[in-house]
């Protein structure tokens, strides 16, 4: 939910974002990272064929999974109860999908995909795992049983499980989104409308709709019960001139942030499909990642132009631009006080500058002003 603070925003600055911690030791590109539910640890996966667990407070690696990963790690996920850490990846000739029970160290391998695994998600009850692969299938796995969801005709780039664990959505380079019944594995609907591959996808907080971003330069809303695109008043979020690379939905389900290959980030009204304000401009290369803070104060964007930018959620004003070499993924802590991002092979944890916290009504003494928070739909991927 957006803040009601009336604090004046500071003038935007362009300076270095100084890390308070640098989590380093990866030897190749970091593909994915995720928070543990306690917010004190993260896990990262890299093309150096390792998954690493980090203590955010100490800034040190907790556990090295050097002997676990045989191939490049493309995706990592942590179950909502913190019990399971899942790693996935592979290359043109090999595939790898493993789940590690954190407390016991018991490792389970899931075999069935024939090509590199691109994306994974874990059900809210922490019982089931979904994986999407270049082999054009989505598969569902329990601790001992795996299931294949077949129907796509090209690489699957994005998958998402509904918050109640009943539905699975998969987005593919074949221009379609497919909706599956999680338990019966029946195909419920195929959504057609995009004229390009699906690049990113997310559920609305109400669990009744999903939104997708595509190479056709649009984002589209889909009604899961009706099994069709939401049209009429809601338009197809047209405005970007190149592929929509990343999206994030506000906690109250009213706003959508999108990043694109056209170098802009945009904020949309999800009820109308229209821009809330002018595009966030200033980046000079593709935007790799966008993140909305859980408390509704900040929007962060990471770009191939070697900058991370922070924007005010309400005013859309640029608060700061930080020089960072090749930022790839960015996530904000639940209280907005820390920014975590990846570069080629390192993870950096930075404190959000105090003047920016003050501008969104978050006191620097550790006590926020009266605000509303919703952590119901925290995502760790």
C-alpha positions as CSV (number, residue, x, y, z in Angstrom):
1,X,0.0,0.0,0.0
2,X,1.4,3.4,-0.9
3,X,2.5,5.7,1.9
4,X,0.6,8.8,2.8
5,X,3.7,10.7,3.9
6,X,3.9,14.3,3.0
7,X,7.7,14.5,3.3
8,X,9.4,16.4,0.5
9,X,11.5,14.1,-1.7
10,X,15.2,14.9,-1.9
11,X,16.8,16.1,-5.1
12,X,17.9,13.1,-7.2
13,X,21.6,12.4,-7.0
14,X,23.9,10.4,-9.2
15,X,26.6,8.8,-7.1
16,X,27.9,5.4,-6.1
17,X,25.7,3.1,-4.1
18,X,28.0,2.1,-1.3
19,X,27.6,-1.5,-0.3
20,X,27.5,-2.2,3.5
21,X,28.4,-5.8,2.6
22,X,29.7,-7.6,-0.5
23,X,29.0,-11.2,-0.8
24,X,31.7,-12.4,-3.1
25,X,33.2,-15.7,-4.2
26,X,31.1,-16.7,-7.1
27,X,33.3,-17.2,-10.2
28,X,30.8,-16.7,-12.9
29,X,27.5,-14.9,-13.7
30,X,24.9,-15.0,-10.9
31,X,21.5,-16.1,-12.4
32,X,19.2,-16.0,-9.4
33,X,18.8,-15.3,-5.7
34,X,16.1,-15.6,-3.1
35,X,15.5,-14.6,0.5
36,X,14.7,-17.1,3.2
37,X,11.4,-16.4,5.0
38,X,13.3,-15.1,8.1
39,X,14.8,-12.3,6.0
40,X,18.2,-13.0,7.5
41,X,19.6,-15.3,4.7
42,X,19.6,-15.5,1.0
43,X,20.7,-18.1,-1.5
44,X,22.3,-17.5,-4.8
45,X,22.8,-19.6,-7.9
46,X,25.5,-19.1,-10.5
47,X,26.9,-20.3,-13.8
48,X,30.0,-21.3,-11.8
49,X,28.0,-24.4,-10.9
50,X,27.5,-23.5,-7.2
51,X,24.6,-22.5,-5.0
52,X,25.6,-20.5,-1.9
53,X,23.8,-19.6,1.3
54,X,24.7,-16.2,2.8
55,X,24.2,-14.7,6.3
56,X,23.0,-11.2,5.5
57,X,24.0,-9.7,8.9
58,X,27.5,-11.2,8.9
59,X,28.0,-10.8,5.2
60,X,29.5,-14.2,5.0
61,X,28.8,-17.5,3.2
62,X,27.1,-20.0,5.4
63,X,27.1,-23.1,3.3
64,X,28.8,-24.1,0.1
65,X,26.9,-26.5,-2.1
66,X,30.1,-27.2,-4.2
67,X,29.4,-31.0,-4.4
68,X,25.7,-30.6,-5.1
69,X,25.7,-28.8,-8.4
70,X,27.2,-30.4,-11.4
71,X,26.0,-27.9,-14.0
72,X,25.2,-24.2,-14.3
73,X,22.6,-23.1,-11.8
74,X,19.9,-21.1,-13.5
75,X,17.3,-20.7,-10.7
76,X,17.0,-21.0,-7.0
77,X,14.0,-21.0,-4.7
78,X,13.2,-21.3,-0.9
79,X,10.0,-22.9,0.4
80,X,7.7,-20.6,2.4
81,X,8.4,-22.6,5.6
82,X,12.1,-22.4,5.0
83,X,12.5,-26.2,5.0
84,X,13.6,-26.6,1.3
85,X,16.1,-25.0,-0.9
86,X,15.7,-25.9,-4.6
87,X,18.3,-25.5,-7.3
88,X,17.8,-25.9,-11.0
89,X,19.7,-25.5,-14.2
90,X,21.9,-27.4,-16.7
91,X,23.1,-26.6,-20.2
92,X,22.4,-27.7,-23.8
93,X,23.3,-31.3,-23.0
94,X,22.4,-31.7,-19.3
95,X,19.7,-30.9,-16.8
96,X,19.7,-30.6,-13.0
97,X,16.9,-30.2,-10.4
98,X,17.6,-30.8,-6.7
99,X,15.9,-30.1,-3.4
100,X,17.8,-29.9,-0.2
101,X,16.2,-30.2,3.2
102,X,17.9,-27.4,5.1
103,X,17.8,-29.0,8.6
104,X,19.0,-32.5,7.7
105,X,20.9,-31.8,4.5
106,X,19.0,-34.6,2.7
107,X,19.2,-34.1,-1.0
108,X,16.6,-35.2,-3.5
109,X,17.2,-35.2,-7.3
110,X,14.3,-34.9,-9.8
111,X,14.8,-36.4,-13.2
112,X,12.6,-36.1,-16.3
113,X,13.4,-32.9,-18.1
114,X,15.6,-33.4,-21.2
115,X,17.0,-29.9,-21.5
116,X,18.1,-27.0,-19.3
117,X,15.6,-25.9,-16.6
118,X,14.9,-22.2,-16.8
119,X,12.5,-21.5,-13.9
120,X,11.1,-23.0,-10.7
121,X,8.5,-22.2,-8.1
122,X,7.4,-23.8,-4.8
123,X,3.7,-24.2,-3.7
124,X,2.7,-22.1,-0.6
125,X,2.3,-25.3,1.5
126,X,5.9,-26.2,0.7
127,X,4.9,-29.6,-0.6
128,X,5.2,-29.3,-4.3
129,X,7.7,-28.0,-6.8
130,X,7.1,-26.7,-10.4
131,X,9.8,-26.5,-13.0
132,X,9.8,-25.1,-16.6
133,X,12.4,-26.2,-19.2
134,X,13.7,-25.7,-22.7
135,X,12.3,-29.1,-23.4
136,X,8.9,-27.3,-23.7
137,X,7.3,-29.0,-20.6
138,X,6.3,-27.9,-17.1
139,X,6.7,-30.6,-14.5
140,X,5.3,-30.9,-11.0
141,X,7.2,-32.7,-8.3
142,X,6.6,-33.9,-4.7
143,X,9.3,-35.3,-2.5
144,X,9.1,-38.6,-4.3
145,X,6.9,-38.2,-7.3
146,X,7.2,-36.0,-10.4
147,X,4.6,-35.1,-13.0
148,X,4.9,-33.6,-16.5
149,X,2.7,-30.9,-17.8
150,X,3.0,-31.0,-21.6
151,X,1.4,-28.8,-24.3
152,X,3.8,-25.9,-25.0
153,X,5.7,-26.0,-28.3
154,X,8.7,-23.8,-27.3
155,X,10.9,-22.8,-24.4
156,X,9.1,-22.1,-21.1
157,X,10.4,-18.8,-19.7
158,X,8.1,-18.2,-16.7
159,X,6.0,-20.2,-14.3
160,X,3.9,-19.1,-11.3
161,X,1.9,-21.0,-8.7
162,X,-1.3,-19.4,-7.3
163,X,-1.2,-18.3,-3.6
164,X,-3.6,-21.1,-2.6
165,X,-1.6,-23.7,-4.5
166,X,-4.5,-24.7,-6.7
167,X,-3.3,-23.4,-10.1
168,X,-0.2,-23.3,-12.1
169,X,0.4,-20.9,-14.9
170,X,3.2,-21.3,-17.5
171,X,4.4,-18.8,-20.1
172,X,6.3,-19.8,-23.2
173,X,8.2,-18.6,-26.2
174,X,5.3,-20.1,-28.2
175,X,3.3,-16.9,-27.4
176,X,0.9,-18.6,-25.0
177,X,0.1,-18.9,-21.3
178,X,-1.3,-22.1,-20.1
179,X,-3.3,-22.6,-16.9
180,X,-3.3,-26.0,-15.2
181,X,-5.1,-27.6,-12.3
182,X,-2.3,-28.2,-9.9
183,X,-3.7,-31.4,-8.4
184,X,-5.3,-33.1,-11.4
185,X,-2.7,-31.8,-13.8
186,X,-5.5,-31.0,-16.3
187,X,-5.1,-28.1,-18.7
188,X,-7.8,-25.6,-17.8
189,X,-7.1,-22.9,-20.4
190,X,-4.7,-21.7,-23.0
191,X,-4.4,-17.9,-23.2
192,X,-3.8,-16.5,-26.7
193,X,-3.3,-12.8,-27.5
194,X,0.3,-12.0,-27.3
195,X,2.1,-11.7,-30.7
196,X,5.5,-12.6,-29.1
197,X,7.0,-14.9,-26.5
198,X,6.0,-14.6,-22.9
199,X,9.0,-13.2,-20.9
200,X,7.6,-12.6,-17.4
201,X,4.4,-13.3,-15.5
202,X,2.8,-12.7,-12.1
203,X,-0.4,-13.4,-10.1
204,X,-2.5,-10.6,-8.7
205,X,-2.8,-10.6,-4.9
206,X,-6.5,-11.7,-5.3
207,X,-5.4,-14.9,-7.1
208,X,-8.1,-14.4,-9.7
209,X,-5.9,-12.8,-12.4
210,X,-2.5,-13.0,-13.9
211,X,-0.5,-10.5,-15.9
212,X,2.1,-11.2,-18.5
213,X,4.9,-9.3,-20.2
214,X,5.9,-10.2,-23.7
215,X,8.3,-9.7,-26.6
216,X,5.3,-8.0,-28.4
217,X,6.0,-5.0,-26.2
218,X,2.7,-5.3,-24.2
219,X,1.5,-6.6,-20.9
220,X,-1.9,-8.3,-20.7
221,X,-4.3,-9.2,-18.0
222,X,-6.0,-12.6,-17.9
223,X,-9.2,-13.7,-16.0
224,X,-8.5,-17.1,-14.7
225,X,-12.1,-18.0,-14.1
226,X,-13.3,-16.9,-17.5
227,X,-10.3,-18.3,-19.2
228,X,-9.7,-15.2,-21.4
229,X,-8.0,-11.9,-21.6
230,X,-9.5,-9.0,-19.7
231,X,-10.4,-6.4,-22.3
232,X,-12.9,-3.5,-22.6
233,X,-11.8,-0.8,-20.1
234,X,-8.6,-2.6,-19.5
235,X,-6.2,-2.1,-22.4
236,X,-3.1,-4.2,-23.1
237,X,-0.7,-1.9,-21.4
238,X,0.7,-0.5,-24.6
239,X,3.5,2.0,-24.5
240,X,6.8,0.2,-24.4
241,X,8.6,0.2,-27.7
242,X,10.6,-3.0,-27.0
243,X,10.2,-6.3,-25.1
244,X,8.9,-6.1,-21.5
245,X,11.7,-7.8,-19.6
246,X,10.4,-7.6,-16.0
247,X,7.2,-6.8,-14.0
248,X,6.2,-6.4,-10.4
249,X,2.7,-5.8,-8.8
250,X,2.1,-3.7,-5.8
251,X,0.9,-5.4,-2.6
252,X,-2.6,-4.0,-2.9
253,X,-2.9,-5.1,-6.5
254,X,-3.6,-1.7,-8.0
255,X,-0.3,-0.9,-9.7
256,X,2.1,-2.6,-12.1
257,X,5.7,-1.7,-12.5
258,X,7.4,-2.8,-15.8
259,X,10.9,-2.6,-17.2
260,X,11.8,-2.9,-20.8
261,X,14.4,-3.1,-23.5
262,X,13.3,0.4,-24.5
263,X,15.3,1.7,-21.4
264,X,12.2,2.9,-19.5
265,X,10.3,1.7,-16.5
266,X,6.6,2.4,-16.3
267,X,3.9,2.4,-13.7
268,X,0.4,1.3,-14.8
269,X,-3.0,1.4,-13.3
270,X,-4.1,-2.2,-13.3
271,X,-7.8,-1.4,-13.5
272,X,-7.5,0.6,-16.7
273,X,-4.2,-0.6,-18.2
274,X,-3.2,3.1,-18.5
275,X,0.0,4.8,-17.4
276,X,-0.2,6.4,-14.0
277,X,2.3,9.1,-15.1
278,X,5.0,9.7,-17.6
279,X,7.6,6.9,-18.0
280,X,10.5,6.7,-15.7
281,X,13.3,7.8,-18.1
282,X,17.0,8.1,-17.7
283,X,18.4,4.6,-18.2
284,X,20.3,4.2,-21.5
285,X,20.2,0.4,-21.8
286,X,17.8,-2.4,-21.1
287,X,16.2,-2.6,-17.7
288,X,17.0,-6.1,-16.3
289,X,14.9,-6.0,-13.1
290,X,12.3,-3.9,-11.3
291,X,11.2,-4.2,-7.7
292,X,8.4,-2.5,-5.7
293,X,9.0,-2.3,-1.9
294,X,6.6,-4.3,0.2
295,X,5.7,-1.2,2.2
296,X,4.8,0.7,-0.9
297,X,7.5,3.4,-0.7
298,X,10.0,2.7,-3.4
299,X,10.5,1.5,-6.9
300,X,13.9,0.2,-7.8
301,X,15.3,-0.4,-11.3
302,X,18.5,-2.1,-12.4
303,X,19.9,-1.6,-15.9
304,X,22.6,-2.6,-18.3
305,X,23.7,1.0,-18.3
306,X,25.6,0.3,-15.0
307,X,23.1,2.1,-12.8
308,X,20.5,1.4,-10.2
309,X,17.8,3.9,-9.8
310,X,15.4,4.5,-6.9
311,X,12.1,6.2,-7.5
312,X,9.3,7.5,-5.2
313,X,6.3,5.3,-5.4
314,X,3.7,8.1,-5.0
315,X,5.3,11.1,-6.8
316,X,7.3,9.0,-9.4
317,X,10.2,11.3,-8.7
318,X,13.8,10.0,-9.2
319,X,15.3,9.9,-5.7
320,X,18.8,8.6,-6.6
321,X,20.9,7.1,-9.3
322,X,23.7,4.8,-8.2
323,X,26.7,3.8,-10.4
324,X,26.9,0.0,-10.3
325,X,28.6,-2.2,-12.9
326,X,26.2,-4.4,-14.7
327,X,23.4,-4.9,-12.1
328,X,21.3,-7.9,-13.1
329,X,18.8,-8.8,-10.3
330,X,17.5,-6.5,-7.6
331,X,15.3,-7.1,-4.5
332,X,14.3,-4.8,-1.7
333,X,14.0,-5.9,1.9
334,X,10.5,-6.0,3.4
335,X,11.1,-2.8,5.3
336,X,12.8,-1.0,2.4
337,X,15.9,-0.5,4.5
338,X,18.2,-2.6,2.4
339,X,18.8,-3.0,-1.3
340,X,20.3,-6.3,-2.5
341,X,21.6,-6.7,-6.1
342,X,23.7,-8.9,-8.2
343,X,26.4,-8.1,-10.7
344,X,28.3,-10.6,-12.8
345,X,29.5,-12.9,-10.0
346,X,28.9,-11.0,-6.7
347,X,25.9,-10.1,-4.5
348,X,25.9,-6.7,-2.8
349,X,23.9,-5.7,0.2
350,X,23.4,-1.9,0.8
351,X,21.6,0.2,3.3
352,X,19.1,2.5,1.7
353,X,20.3,6.1,2.2
354,X,18.7,7.7,5.2
355,X,17.5,10.8,3.3
356,X,15.6,8.5,0.9
357,X,14.0,6.6,3.9
358,X,13.0,9.9,5.4
359,X,11.4,11.1,2.1
360,X,9.0,8.1,2.1
361,X,8.1,8.6,5.7
362,X,10.4,5.9,7.2
363,X,12.2,7.2,10.2
364,X,15.9,6.6,10.4
365,X,15.8,5.6,14.1
366,X,14.3,2.3,13.1
367,X,10.7,3.2,13.9
368,X,8.5,3.9,10.9
369,X,5.6,6.4,10.9
370,X,2.1,4.9,11.0
371,X,1.9,2.9,7.9
372,X,0.0,-0.2,6.7
373,X,2.0,-3.3,5.7
374,X,0.9,-6.5,3.9
375,X,3.2,-9.5,3.9
376,X,0.6,-12.0,2.8
377,X,2.0,-12.4,-0.7
378,X,5.8,-12.1,-0.2
379,X,7.6,-13.7,-3.0
380,X,11.1,-15.1,-2.7
381,X,11.9,-15.6,-6.3
